[in-house]
């Protein structure tokens, strides 16, 4: 009975370790994609929730093993895993915050991008835009002629919000596919040139490509392509 119980415990430990490793790898992938993408991607609700739970369990494990006088090497290995996971999570969230700060006005008026934010990120974006509006109004805009007092437009005659920075989707990114993909449309020419030509392209799994983000945007969002 004792050996059977021990085998079951070992099996459970192996399974828990596999789950943790999988989520850490998924977090690393989400972090790489977010870091490389010119626009903000969809917030990984379920993954981040699981990772936070794992971090809490890992913290409790490190504390428990330290308090009962376990082998210092064993404790340090657990601590290393904890530190690595915390770093990835913080870096992932920090990159998203930086994008919100940079493109806050554009995100606020673009329903697709707005829906990609978490609740806390939406609160942060609202607060940032409100504070920045108030600051610019008090320090700069109120001292300009009436036609130039907009935060979003260069002048009242502007038809678009030409003072609002937007993500550059024509940026080239390094990527690789998880599977064989065909029919990818490559755009030759700037996005504002309606006369540009296009051609179809295919990707084999694991092969690195340097390609325009706009061409693979949907494939990144669907998880078929990873950015590097």
Phi and psi restraints in degrees (value plus and minus 20) as a CYANA .aco file:
   2 UNK   PHI     -84.0   -44.0
   2 UNK   PSI     -62.9   -22.9
   3 UNK   PHI     -88.1   -48.1
   3 UNK   PSI     -55.2   -15.2
   4 UNK   PHI     -84.4   -44.4
   4 UNK   PSI     -63.3   -23.3
   5 UNK   PHI     -83.8   -43.8
   5 UNK   PSI     -60.5   -20.5
   6 UNK   PHI     -84.6   -44.6
   6 UNK   PSI     -58.6   -18.6
   7 UNK   PHI     -85.4   -45.4
   7 UNK   PSI     -59.2   -19.2
   8 UNK   PHI     -85.3   -45.3
   8 UNK   PSI     -62.1   -22.1
   9 UNK   PHI     -83.3   -43.3
   9 UNK   PSI     -61.5   -21.5
  10 UNK   PHI     -83.3   -43.3
  10 UNK   PSI     -59.7   -19.7
  11 UNK   PHI     -83.9   -43.9
  11 UNK   PSI     -62.4   -22.4
  12 UNK   PHI     -84.5   -44.5
  12 UNK   PSI     -60.3   -20.3
  13 UNK   PHI     -82.5   -42.5
  13 UNK   PSI     -62.3   -22.3
  14 UNK   PHI     -83.3   -43.3
  14 UNK   PSI     -61.0   -21.0
  15 UNK   PHI     -85.6   -45.6
  15 UNK   PSI     -63.7   -23.7
  16 UNK   PHI     -82.3   -42.3
  16 UNK   PSI     -59.9   -19.9
  17 UNK   PHI     -84.3   -44.3
  17 UNK   PSI     -59.5   -19.5
  18 UNK   PHI     -84.3   -44.3
  18 UNK   PSI     -64.6   -24.6
  19 UNK   PHI     -81.2   -41.2
  19 UNK   PSI     -65.2   -25.2
  20 UNK   PHI     -82.2   -42.2
  20 UNK   PSI     -64.8   -24.8
  21 UNK   PHI     -82.0   -42.0
  21 UNK   PSI     -61.7   -21.7
  22 UNK   PHI     -81.6   -41.6
  22 UNK   PSI     -65.4   -25.4
  23 UNK   PHI     -87.9   -47.9
  23 UNK   PSI     -56.2   -16.2
  24 UNK   PHI     -84.0   -44.0
  24 UNK   PSI     -60.7   -20.7
  25 UNK   PHI     -86.2   -46.2
  25 UNK   PSI     -59.2   -19.2
  26 UNK   PHI     -84.8   -44.8
  26 UNK   PSI     -58.7   -18.7
  27 UNK   PHI     -86.0   -46.0
  27 UNK   PSI     -60.0   -20.0
  28 UNK   PHI     -82.0   -42.0
  28 UNK   PSI     -60.4   -20.4
  29 UNK   PHI     -84.9   -44.9
  29 UNK   PSI     -65.4   -25.4
  30 UNK   PHI     -81.6   -41.6
  30 UNK   PSI     -58.4   -18.4
  31 UNK   PHI     -85.1   -45.1
  31 UNK   PSI     -64.8   -24.8
  32 UNK   PHI     -83.4   -43.4
  32 UNK   PSI     -65.0   -25.0
  33 UNK   PHI     -81.4   -41.4
  33 UNK   PSI     -64.7   -24.7
  34 UNK   PHI     -85.1   -45.1
  34 UNK   PSI     -59.5   -19.5
  35 UNK   PHI     -86.6   -46.6
  35 UNK   PSI     -56.7   -16.7
  36 UNK   PHI    -108.3   -68.3
  36 UNK   PSI     -47.2    -7.2
  37 UNK   PHI     -92.7   -52.7
  37 UNK   PSI     116.9   156.9
  38 UNK   PHI     -92.3   -52.3
  38 UNK   PSI     -41.9    -1.9
  39 UNK   PHI    -131.7   -91.7
  39 UNK   PSI     144.8   184.8
  40 UNK   PHI     -96.1   -56.1
  40 UNK   PSI     116.1   156.1
  41 UNK   PHI    -116.2   -76.2
  41 UNK   PSI     155.6   195.6
  42 UNK   PHI     -88.4   -48.4
  42 UNK   PSI     116.0   156.0
  43 UNK   PHI     -86.0   -46.0
  43 UNK   PSI     112.0   152.0
  44 UNK   PHI    -106.7   -66.7
  44 UNK   PSI      59.7    99.7
  45 UNK   PHI     -75.7   -35.7
  45 UNK   PSI     -78.7   -38.7
  46 UNK   PHI     -84.5   -44.5
  46 UNK   PSI     -62.5   -22.5
  47 UNK   PHI     -82.5   -42.5
  47 UNK   PSI     -68.0   -28.0
  48 UNK   PHI     -83.8   -43.8
  48 UNK   PSI     -57.4   -17.4
  49 UNK   PHI     -83.0   -43.0
  49 UNK   PSI     -64.2   -24.2
  50 UNK   PHI     -86.1   -46.1
  50 UNK   PSI     -61.2   -21.2
  51 UNK   PHI     -84.0   -44.0
  51 UNK   PSI     -60.1   -20.1
  52 UNK   PHI     -83.4   -43.4
  52 UNK   PSI     -59.1   -19.1
  53 UNK   PHI     -84.7   -44.7
  53 UNK   PSI     -60.5   -20.5
  54 UNK   PHI     -86.1   -46.1
  54 UNK   PSI     -59.1   -19.1
  55 UNK   PHI     -82.0   -42.0
  55 UNK   PSI     -62.3   -22.3
  56 UNK   PHI     -82.5   -42.5
  56 UNK   PSI     -63.6   -23.6
  57 UNK   PHI     -84.4   -44.4
  57 UNK   PSI     -59.8   -19.8
  58 UNK   PHI     -86.4   -46.4
  58 UNK   PSI     -59.3   -19.3
  59 UNK   PHI     -82.7   -42.7
  59 UNK   PSI     -62.7   -22.7
  60 UNK   PHI     -84.9   -44.9
  60 UNK   PSI     -58.5   -18.5
  61 UNK   PHI     -85.1   -45.1
  61 UNK   PSI     -65.0   -25.0
  62 UNK   PHI     -82.4   -42.4
  62 UNK   PSI     -63.2   -23.2
  63 UNK   PHI     -83.9   -43.9
  63 UNK   PSI     -62.3   -22.3
  64 UNK   PHI     -85.2   -45.2
  64 UNK   PSI     -67.1   -27.1
  65 UNK   PHI     -86.2   -46.2
  65 UNK   PSI     -52.4   -12.4
  66 UNK   PHI     -91.1   -51.1
  66 UNK   PSI     -56.9   -16.9
  67 UNK   PHI     -93.4   -53.4
  67 UNK   PSI     -48.0    -8.0
  68 UNK   PHI    -115.2   -75.2
  68 UNK   PSI     -13.1    26.9
  69 UNK   PHI      53.7    93.7
  69 UNK   PSI      18.4    58.4
  70 UNK   PHI     -87.6   -47.6
  70 UNK   PSI     148.0   188.0
  71 UNK   PHI     -73.3   -33.3
  71 UNK   PSI     102.9   142.9
  72 UNK   PHI     -74.3   -34.3
  72 UNK   PSI     -54.6   -14.6
  73 UNK   PHI     -84.5   -44.5
  73 UNK   PSI     -62.7   -22.7
  74 UNK   PHI     -82.0   -42.0
  74 UNK   PSI     -63.9   -23.9
  75 UNK   PHI     -83.7   -43.7
  75 UNK   PSI     -60.2   -20.2
  76 UNK   PHI     -86.5   -46.5
  76 UNK   PSI     -53.1   -13.1
  77 UNK   PHI     -87.9   -47.9
  77 UNK   PSI     -62.3   -22.3
  78 UNK   PHI     -82.5   -42.5
  78 UNK   PSI     -59.9   -19.9
  79 UNK   PHI     -85.8   -45.8
  79 UNK   PSI     -57.1   -17.1
  80 UNK   PHI     -82.8   -42.8
  80 UNK   PSI     -63.9   -23.9
  81 UNK   PHI     -81.9   -41.9
  81 UNK   PSI     -61.5   -21.5
  82 UNK   PHI     -83.4   -43.4
  82 UNK   PSI     -66.4   -26.4
  83 UNK   PHI     -82.2   -42.2
  83 UNK   PSI     -60.7   -20.7
  84 UNK   PHI     -83.9   -43.9
  84 UNK   PSI     -64.8   -24.8
  85 UNK   PHI     -85.8   -45.8
  85 UNK   PSI     -61.8   -21.8
  86 UNK   PHI     -83.6   -43.6
  86 UNK   PSI     -60.3   -20.3
  87 UNK   PHI     -81.2   -41.2
  87 UNK   PSI     -66.7   -26.7
  88 UNK   PHI     -81.8   -41.8
  88 UNK   PSI     -64.6   -24.6
  89 UNK   PHI     -83.6   -43.6
  89 UNK   PSI     -67.5   -27.5
  90 UNK   PHI     -83.5   -43.5
  90 UNK   PSI     -61.4   -21.4
  91 UNK   PHI     -85.6   -45.6
  91 UNK   PSI     -61.7   -21.7
  92 UNK   PHI     -78.3   -38.3
  92 UNK   PSI     -68.7   -28.7
  93 UNK   PHI     -88.2   -48.2
  93 UNK   PSI     -56.2   -16.2
  94 UNK   PHI     -86.1   -46.1
  94 UNK   PSI     -60.6   -20.6
  95 UNK   PHI     -81.6   -41.6
  95 UNK   PSI     -61.6   -21.6
  96 UNK   PHI     -85.2   -45.2
  96 UNK   PSI     -61.2   -21.2
  97 UNK   PHI     -82.0   -42.0
  97 UNK   PSI     -60.8   -20.8
  98 UNK   PHI     -83.2   -43.2
  98 UNK   PSI     -58.8   -18.8
  99 UNK   PHI     -87.6   -47.6
  99 UNK   PSI     -59.2   -19.2
 100 UNK   PHI     -83.4   -43.4
 100 UNK   PSI     -63.4   -23.4
 101 UNK   PHI     -81.5   -41.5
 101 UNK   PSI     -58.6   -18.6
 102 UNK   PHI     -95.7   -55.7
 102 UNK   PSI     -58.9   -18.9
 103 UNK   PHI    -137.0   -97.0
 103 UNK   PSI       6.5    46.5
 104 UNK   PHI     -76.4   -36.4
 104 UNK   PSI     -63.3   -23.3
 105 UNK   PHI     -88.7   -48.7
 105 UNK   PSI     -59.4   -19.4
 106 UNK   PHI     -86.9   -46.9
 106 UNK   PSI     -61.9   -21.9
 107 UNK   PHI     -84.2   -44.2
 107 UNK   PSI     -60.1   -20.1
 108 UNK   PHI     -83.4   -43.4
 108 UNK   PSI     -52.9   -12.9
 109 UNK   PHI    -117.8   -77.8
 109 UNK   PSI     -20.8    19.2
 110 UNK   PHI    -130.9   -90.9
 110 UNK   PSI      87.7   127.7
 111 UNK   PHI     -77.5   -37.5
 111 UNK   PSI     -61.3   -21.3
 112 UNK   PHI     -80.8   -40.8
 112 UNK   PSI     -65.8   -25.8
 113 UNK   PHI     -90.5   -50.5
 113 UNK   PSI     -58.3   -18.3
 114 UNK   PHI     -81.3   -41.3
 114 UNK   PSI     -57.2   -17.2
 115 UNK   PHI     -90.4   -50.4
 115 UNK   PSI     -33.8     6.2
 116 UNK   PHI    -104.0   -64.0
 116 UNK   PSI     -31.0     9.0
 117 UNK   PHI    -105.6   -65.6
 117 UNK   PSI     131.6   171.6
 118 UNK   PHI     -97.4   -57.4
 118 UNK   PSI     149.8   189.8
 119 UNK   PHI     -79.9   -39.9
 119 UNK   PSI     -65.2   -25.2
 120 UNK   PHI     -83.2   -43.2
 120 UNK   PSI     -57.8   -17.8
 121 UNK   PHI     -87.2   -47.2
 121 UNK   PSI     -57.7   -17.7
 122 UNK   PHI     -84.2   -44.2
 122 UNK   PSI     -61.9   -21.9
 123 UNK   PHI     -82.8   -42.8
 123 UNK   PSI     -61.2   -21.2
 124 UNK   PHI     -83.5   -43.5
 124 UNK   PSI     -63.7   -23.7
 125 UNK   PHI     -83.3   -43.3
 125 UNK   PSI     -63.1   -23.1
 126 UNK   PHI     -82.5   -42.5
 126 UNK   PSI     -64.1   -24.1
 127 UNK   PHI     -84.1   -44.1
 127 UNK   PSI     -63.0   -23.0
 128 UNK   PHI     -81.9   -41.9
 128 UNK   PSI     -67.5   -27.5
 129 UNK   PHI     -85.6   -45.6
 129 UNK   PSI     -59.5   -19.5
 130 UNK   PHI     -84.4   -44.4
 130 UNK   PSI     -66.0   -26.0
 131 UNK   PHI     -85.4   -45.4
 131 UNK   PSI     -61.5   -21.5
 132 UNK   PHI     -87.7   -47.7
 132 UNK   PSI     -61.4   -21.4
 133 UNK   PHI     -77.5   -37.5
 133 UNK   PSI     -67.1   -27.1
 134 UNK   PHI     -84.9   -44.9
 134 UNK   PSI     -62.4   -22.4
 135 UNK   PHI     -83.5   -43.5
 135 UNK   PSI     -66.9   -26.9
 136 UNK   PHI     -86.0   -46.0
 136 UNK   PSI     -56.0   -16.0
 137 UNK   PHI     -82.9   -42.9
 137 UNK   PSI     -63.2   -23.2
 138 UNK   PHI     -95.8   -55.8
 138 UNK   PSI     -56.3   -16.3
 139 UNK   PHI    -117.0   -77.0
 139 UNK   PSI     -48.4    -8.4
 140 UNK   PHI    -148.1  -108.1
 140 UNK   PSI     -80.3   -40.3
 141 UNK   PHI     -80.7   -40.7
 141 UNK   PSI     -58.4   -18.4
 142 UNK   PHI     -86.2   -46.2
 142 UNK   PSI     -36.0     4.0
 143 UNK   PHI    -117.8   -77.8
 143 UNK   PSI     -22.9    17.1
 144 UNK   PHI    -115.2   -75.2
 144 UNK   PSI     142.6   182.6
 145 UNK   PHI     -77.5   -37.5
 145 UNK   PSI     134.3   174.3
 146 UNK   PHI     -75.6   -35.6
 146 UNK   PSI     -56.2   -16.2
 147 UNK   PHI     -90.5   -50.5
 147 UNK   PSI     -29.5    10.5
 148 UNK   PHI    -142.6  -102.6
 148 UNK   PSI       9.7    49.7
 149 UNK   PHI    -122.3   -82.3
 149 UNK   PSI      -1.1    38.9
 150 UNK   PHI    -113.9   -73.9
 150 UNK   PSI     119.2   159.2
 151 UNK   PHI     -95.4   -55.4
 151 UNK   PSI     -48.0    -8.0
 152 UNK   PHI    -116.3   -76.3
 152 UNK   PSI     -46.3    -6.3
 153 UNK   PHI    -142.4  -102.4
 153 UNK   PSI     129.5   169.5
 154 UNK   PHI     -85.5   -45.5
 154 UNK   PSI     -57.7   -17.7
 155 UNK   PHI    -172.4  -132.4
 155 UNK   PSI     149.5   189.5
 156 UNK   PHI     -85.8   -45.8
 156 UNK   PSI     -39.4     0.6
 157 UNK   PHI    -102.9   -62.9
 157 UNK   PSI     -31.5     8.5
 158 UNK   PHI     -86.9   -46.9
 158 UNK   PSI     113.7   153.7
 159 UNK   PHI    -102.0   -62.0
 159 UNK   PSI     -45.4    -5.4
 160 UNK   PHI    -141.1  -101.1
 160 UNK   PSI     148.8   188.8
 161 UNK   PHI    -100.2   -60.2
 161 UNK   PSI      57.0    97.0
 162 UNK   PHI    -100.0   -60.0
 162 UNK   PSI     -18.9    21.1
 163 UNK   PHI    -122.4   -82.4
 163 UNK   PSI     -15.4    24.6
 164 UNK   PHI    -119.4   -79.4
 164 UNK   PSI      94.9   134.9
 165 UNK   PHI     -88.6   -48.6
 165 UNK   PSI     121.9   161.9
 166 UNK   PHI    -144.7  -104.7
 166 UNK   PSI     132.1   172.1
 167 UNK   PHI     -80.6   -40.6
 167 UNK   PSI     119.8   159.8
 168 UNK   PHI    -109.1   -69.1
 168 UNK   PSI      74.6   114.6
 169 UNK   PHI     -92.4   -52.4
 169 UNK   PSI     -32.7     7.3
 170 UNK   PHI    -105.9   -65.9
 170 UNK   PSI     -13.9    26.1
 171 UNK   PHI     -82.3   -42.3
 171 UNK   PSI     121.6   161.6
 172 UNK   PHI    -108.9   -68.9
 172 UNK   PSI     117.0   157.0
 173 UNK   PHI    -149.4  -109.4
 173 UNK   PSI     134.9   174.9
 174 UNK   PHI    -111.6   -71.6
 174 UNK   PSI     111.6   151.6
 175 UNK   PHI    -171.3  -131.3
 175 UNK   PSI     150.1   190.1
 176 UNK   PHI    -169.7  -129.7
 176 UNK   PSI     131.2   171.2
 177 UNK   PHI    -114.3   -74.3
 177 UNK   PSI     130.6   170.6
 178 UNK   PHI    -106.2   -66.2
 178 UNK   PSI     -38.2     1.8
 179 UNK   PHI    -166.7  -126.7
 179 UNK   PSI     151.1   191.1
 180 UNK   PHI     -91.2   -51.2
 180 UNK   PSI     105.1   145.1
 181 UNK   PHI    -144.2  -104.2
 181 UNK   PSI     119.6   159.6
 182 UNK   PHI    -155.2  -115.2
 182 UNK   PSI     143.5   183.5
 183 UNK   PHI      57.7    97.7
 183 UNK   PSI      -0.8    39.2
 184 UNK   PHI     -95.2   -55.2
 184 UNK   PSI     106.4   146.4
 185 UNK   PHI    -111.2   -71.2
 185 UNK   PSI      96.5   136.5
 186 UNK   PHI    -114.2   -74.2
 186 UNK   PSI     112.1   152.1
 187 UNK   PHI    -121.6   -81.6
 187 UNK   PSI     104.2   144.2
 188 UNK   PHI    -122.3   -82.3
 188 UNK   PSI      80.5   120.5
 189 UNK   PHI     112.1   152.1
 189 UNK   PSI     142.7   182.7
 190 UNK   PHI     -85.9   -45.9
 190 UNK   PSI     133.5   173.5
 191 UNK   PHI     -85.1   -45.1
 191 UNK   PSI     -48.2    -8.2
 192 UNK   PHI    -104.7   -64.7
 192 UNK   PSI     -20.8    19.2
 193 UNK   PHI    -116.3   -76.3
 193 UNK   PSI      85.8   125.8
 194 UNK   PHI     -95.0   -55.0
 194 UNK   PSI     -24.3    15.7
 195 UNK   PHI    -121.7   -81.7
 195 UNK   PSI     -10.8    29.2
 196 UNK   PHI     -87.1   -47.1
 196 UNK   PSI     135.3   175.3
 197 UNK   PHI    -113.5   -73.5
 197 UNK   PSI     142.8   182.8
 198 UNK   PHI    -160.5  -120.5
 198 UNK   PSI     136.5   176.5
 199 UNK   PHI    -164.5  -124.5
 199 UNK   PSI     138.7   178.7
 200 UNK   PHI    -111.2   -71.2
 200 UNK   PSI     127.6   167.6
 201 UNK   PHI    -159.0  -119.0
 201 UNK   PSI     132.3   172.3
 202 UNK   PHI    -147.1  -107.1
 202 UNK   PSI     133.4   173.4
 203 UNK   PHI    -149.7  -109.7
 203 UNK   PSI     115.7   155.7
 204 UNK   PHI    -117.5   -77.5
 204 UNK   PSI     128.9   168.9
 205 UNK   PHI     -81.3   -41.3
 205 UNK   PSI     115.5   155.5
 206 UNK   PHI      63.5   103.5
 206 UNK   PSI     -28.7    11.3
 207 UNK   PHI    -107.5   -67.5
 207 UNK   PSI     111.3   151.3
 208 UNK   PHI     -97.5   -57.5
 208 UNK   PSI     120.9   160.9
 209 UNK   PHI    -157.1  -117.1
 209 UNK   PSI     125.0   165.0
 210 UNK   PHI    -129.0   -89.0
 210 UNK   PSI      89.5   129.5
 211 UNK   PHI    -165.0  -125.0
 211 UNK   PSI     136.4   176.4
 212 UNK   PHI     -85.8   -45.8
 212 UNK   PSI     108.5   148.5
 213 UNK   PHI     -78.7   -38.7
 213 UNK   PSI     -57.8   -17.8
 214 UNK   PHI     -77.7   -37.7
 214 UNK   PSI     -54.2   -14.2
 215 UNK   PHI     -90.2   -50.2
 215 UNK   PSI     -46.3    -6.3
 216 UNK   PHI    -137.6   -97.6
 216 UNK   PSI     -10.3    29.7
 217 UNK   PHI     -70.4   -30.4
 217 UNK   PSI     -71.0   -31.0
 218 UNK   PHI     -85.9   -45.9
 218 UNK   PSI     -54.0   -14.0
 219 UNK   PHI     -93.0   -53.0
 219 UNK   PSI     -51.4   -11.4
 220 UNK   PHI     -87.7   -47.7
 220 UNK   PSI     -64.1   -24.1
 221 UNK   PHI     -84.4   -44.4
 221 UNK   PSI     -53.0   -13.0
 222 UNK   PHI    -102.4   -62.4
 222 UNK   PSI     -28.4    11.6
 223 UNK   PHI      67.4   107.4
 223 UNK   PSI     -12.8    27.2
 224 UNK   PHI    -102.5   -62.5
 224 UNK   PSI     -41.5    -1.5
 225 UNK   PHI    -147.6  -107.6
 225 UNK   PSI     117.0   157.0
 226 UNK   PHI    -125.9   -85.9
 226 UNK   PSI     118.6   158.6
 227 UNK   PHI    -110.8   -70.8
 227 UNK   PSI     132.5   172.5
